[in-house]
Structures are given as structure tokens and as C-alpha cells.
Amino acid sequence: MSESDEIITLVNRNNQVIGDVPRRQMNFEDDIHRVTFVLVFTGPETLLLQKRTENKAFCPGYYGVTTGGVVSAGESYDLCAQRELEEELGLILPLNIEGMFFTEGEGFRIWGKVYSCHYDKQLHGPLTLQAKEVAEVIEMDIKDILNNKEQRLFTPDSLDALLHFVEGRLQDYPNVP
């Protein structure tokens, strides 16, 4: 199935299902949908970020702080998170649930579920990047992402997912603003 044929579940502000819509007919400014966000740790405070390809409809060329994507109709958050991790990076790893949050901004209104996992190249082998979605991967420290002194462009929804994660663990990240 092509991305444009994908059927997306719509939800309301309480994350209750209200219907399904083909992706090509979805109004991302107004419709609320579900998205997964997987924080891929490579160290205690270091994340693997993905640079989006230039052909992506949402934030082309931006860095995603997480792996993940839109939950399809009939799919659970958990299955979507595992599927996206495998599709985008070629990884099958155990996921930890880090919580849920609502966020909205220019071009998105979503209920997100945040997960985390740990990737070790020595243990898990090399990444297999999904060429049509992932241009490159880099590692960045959480503090550097949040301070963004390099002026990188981050997808706003994935940055919100990181903020949700950090706010839930302030005791673990005392030096993060």
C-alpha cells in the first residue's frame, strides 16, 4: 500500500476514535490523529536523530528527534512503534513506554505515545536506513538538542515528544534547561 492509500484513524481531543480517513484526504491542520515517537538512545543522554529526506510532505530536510510515524487504522500504538523502528532504521528492539501527550502546531494536531529503546551498534549491528524517508542519522546529546546552538531544524512534534520525556524525568536530567 502506498502512503497516499494509507487509512488513518482520527481521534478527538480525548484521544477517542471518531473515524478513519485516507491519508490523501486528511486535513493535517485540523484533524487529530495518533503518532508514535521512539527515542533511540545510543548512550545515557545521547539520541540517534534522523534527517528527513527532501521529498517528505511534513518538514522535509528537518531532523527528527525520534523514529516513528502515523498510526494506521486498526493498528495499535505499540505495533506502529515497532513497525516504524524496523522500517526506518532496520531495528527490532524492546521498547519502553514513556507516556502519552497531546500537541499541535503548524501542520499537525496529534496524540502521541512516546517510547524509548537503546541501540548499540556492536550488539545490534549496523542500521538499515529507509532510503525514501531517512537521508542520514546523527547522534546528539539531549542537552545539545534542547539548547540547539547549531541552529538545526528539528521536527516540532518530535521535539515536543522529547520535551514530554524530559519533563517526566527531570530528576534524571538536572542539567537540561
Buried (B, 14 or more C-beta within 10 A) or exposed (E): EEEEEBBBBBBEEEBEEEEBBEBEEBEBEEBBBBBBBBBBBBEEBBBBBBBBBEEBEBBEEBBBBBBBBBBBBEBEBBEBBBBBBBBBBBBEBEBEEBBEBBBBEEEBBBBBBBBBBBBEEEEBEEBEBBEEBBBEBEBBBBBBBBEEEEEBEBBBBBBBBBBBBBEEEEEEBEEBE
